[in-house]
C-alpha cells in the first residue's frame, strides 16, 4: 500500500513540475520565437514601404511605423517574461539578451525613420 502511495505521490509531483516548467518557461520561450517569426514576416511585408518612403500614403506609413514600434516593445516584454533568461542564453537555448535589445532598438529606430 505504501508503494502505491509513493507512486501516486511521485506521479503528482512530476505532473505539477512538468506543468509549471511548461507554463512558466517553455511557453514564454515559444511565444518569443513566434514573435521573432512575426518580426521577420513584417520586415519582408513592409519592405516596399520603408524602402520607398515617398511613394506611399500617410496611412500606410503610419501603419508600418506603428507595427515596427509595437514589435520592438513586445519583443522586450516577452523576453522579460522568461525566467532564467541569462542561463538559457548562455546554453544557446534562447537568443542572447544583447541581440534582443539590439533588435528592439533597431525596430524602434526603423519606426522612427518611417
N, C-alpha and C positions, 0 to 999 in steps of 0.2 A: 504493500500500500504506500509506504514512504517513497518507494522508487517511482511510482506513478505520479505522486505529488511533485517530486523533483523534476520529472519530465515535463509535466504541465507548467510548473513554475519557470523552467528554462525556456520553454516554448513561448510563454507570455513575455518574458524579459527580452528574448531575441526579437519577437514581433514588435514590441514597443520600441526597441532600439532601432530596428530597421525602419519603422515609420518615422521616427524622429530624424534619423540621418537622411532619409529620402525627402522629407518635408522641409527641413531646415538647411540642408547642404546641397543635395543633388538637384532638387527642383530649382533653386535660385541659380545654380550654375547653368542648367539647361535654359532658363529664361534669359540669362546673359548671352548665351550662344545664339539663341533665336534672335535677340536684338542685334547682335553683330551681323547676322544674316540680313536683317531688315535694313541695317545701315548700308550694307553692300548693295542691296536692291535699290535703295533710294539714291545712292550715288550714281548708279547707272541710269535710273529712271529720269532723274532731274539733270543729267549731264548736259542735255541740249539747252537747258535754261541757264545754268550757271556758267556755261562756256560761251553763250551768246546773249549777254545781258540786254543789249539794246533791241533785241528782236521780239521781246515778249511783253505781254500786258502786265500792268502793275499787280493784278490779281495773281497771275502765275508766279511772278517774282516773290510776292508775299507768301504764297503757298509754299514755295521751295524754301524760302528763308525760315519760315516758321517750322517746317518739317526738320531741317537740319539742327536748329536750336533745340527743339524738343528731343531729338535723338541724342544729342550731346549731353543734355541734362539727365535723361533717363539712363543713359549708359553709366554715368557716375552713380546714380541712385541704386541701380540694380547691382552694381559692383559692391557697394557698401552693404548690401543685404547678405552677402556671402560670408559666413563666419570662417575664420582661419584663412582669410584670403592670401595673406603673405606666405603661409605654409604651402597652400595649393599652388601658388605662383612659383615657389622655389622648386617644386617637383614637376613643374610644367603641366599641371592639370588644368590651369586657367591661364589667361593672358596676363603678362606682367602688369603690375599696377602702373608703372611709368608709361607703358604703351596705352593703357586705358585712358589715363589722364591726358596724354598727347592727342589721342583720337578725339576725346571730348572737346579739348580746346580747339582742335582743327575744325570740328563740325560747327562749333560756335563761331569761329573765325569765318568759315565759309558762309554761315548765316548772315554775319555782319557785312560781308562783301557783296551780297546779292542786293 
